[in-house]
Amino acid sequence: MRPRVFLWSITVILTAACAIQEPPPGGALDTKPATVVATFPADSAAGVSADTEIMVEFDEGMTRSRLERLVTFYPALTIGKVRWKKNTMVMAPEEPLHADTTYVVEIKPGFADAHGVKSPETIRFAFATSTKIDSGALSGHVFFRRKPSERAVVRLFRLPRDTSFSPEAVRPDRQVAANREGLYRFEFLPTTNTNLYIWAFQDENDNGSFDRDREAAGQLADSVVTLTAEAPQLADRDVYIVDPREPAEITGRIINAAGIDTLPLTVTMHALSDTTPPTYYTRCDSSGNFRLDQVLKGDYTLWAFLDLRPDSLCGSYPCPGDSSLSCAEICAQYPDTLVIEPGQKIKLEDLHLEAAKSREE
């Protein structure tokens, strides 16, 4: 019996030992992303030499392979060689830095430490080869479908540009992503009567590039803004991106003066290129109010009528007392063609429906 007790005791000890959770070798699991602790040139430094190397120091060891591909320079700067000094990435430009120029350096999210933990943050700093760094700033919100867009990318262009300028295709002078509240902000901009053009797009695939076939775009309502020494910082420059697929909403009221109140009023909208069947259809409530909320971009005519047939069309119906004859349904057409743009909310003026206003007069 004793050998069996001994073996059972050993089994219990081993099972308990297997159940004990211990950190992996080398310490606790690293879940904290790396951060930038210093840059050279330092942020906002001025008077930087033209032959300066750009350095970024991290607080821990990094996954070095291709990290420099996440670095963007404004204006564009070609990096010739990249080397590391412990936790510091050193980038040597192929050509000397331009004189009297403010450079903005941006490290996109996704840089990873030695354990593969990626940072969700964008790192941005600036320096100048001139004696004073540019101090202009421009900010605002981006809206998509009338709500702040957290997926917007905003591009800034200095004007004038050449005649082939297209914000969709050319490299911007600056580019930033909006935050969760739809806020964008450009800093370190020139204030020497500089004209700026702001354009934004909804970055559906989060790659920072505009896809004309899938993504909507819009420009600042004022088109061009100017920063000066007297007004170096401008705020509330909001951009509204229009989604061409977003339906519009049309509301209104039909006043029934036809003398027939036993049937609900019918409202239809027809694209100009079509008359039957109606493109959009609804019924009025007891007060004559109506609402069409899935209307796509286009030009339309709007009709209100008593659908006595009923066939959802403003036409004719068998006359009472002699069904071999046709009587005209009581109809009224809205006097103007409705030109509908994406996302519009349009409230029409009251439309009167009277017996004399027949489509077949």
Secondary structure as UniProt FT lines:
FT   HELIX           2..19
FT   TURN            25..26
FT   STRAND          36..40
FT   TURN            43..44
FT   TURN            50..51
FT   STRAND          54..58
FT   TURN            65..66
FT   HELIX           67..70
FT   STRAND          71..74
FT   STRAND          79..85
FT   TURN            86..87
FT   STRAND          88..93
FT   TURN            99..100
FT   STRAND          102..107
FT   TURN            109..110
FT   STRAND          112..113
FT   TURN            114..115
FT   STRAND          123..128
FT   STRAND          136..144
FT   TURN            145..146
FT   STRAND          147..148
FT   STRAND          152..159
FT   TURN            163..164
FT   TURN            167..169
FT   STRAND          174..177
FT   TURN            180..181
FT   STRAND          183..189
FT   STRAND          194..202
FT   TURN            204..205
FT   TURN            212..214
FT   STRAND          217..227
FT   STRAND          233..234
FT   STRAND          239..241
FT   TURN            244..245
FT   STRAND          248..257
FT   STRAND          265..271
FT   TURN            272..273
FT   STRAND          280..283
FT   TURN            286..287
FT   STRAND          289..295
FT   STRAND          298..306
FT   STRAND          316..319
FT   TURN            320..321
FT   STRAND          322..328
FT   STRAND          330..333
FT   STRAND          338..340
FT   TURN            342..343
FT   STRAND          345..347
FT   STRAND          351..354
FT   TURN            355..356
FT   TURN            359..360
//
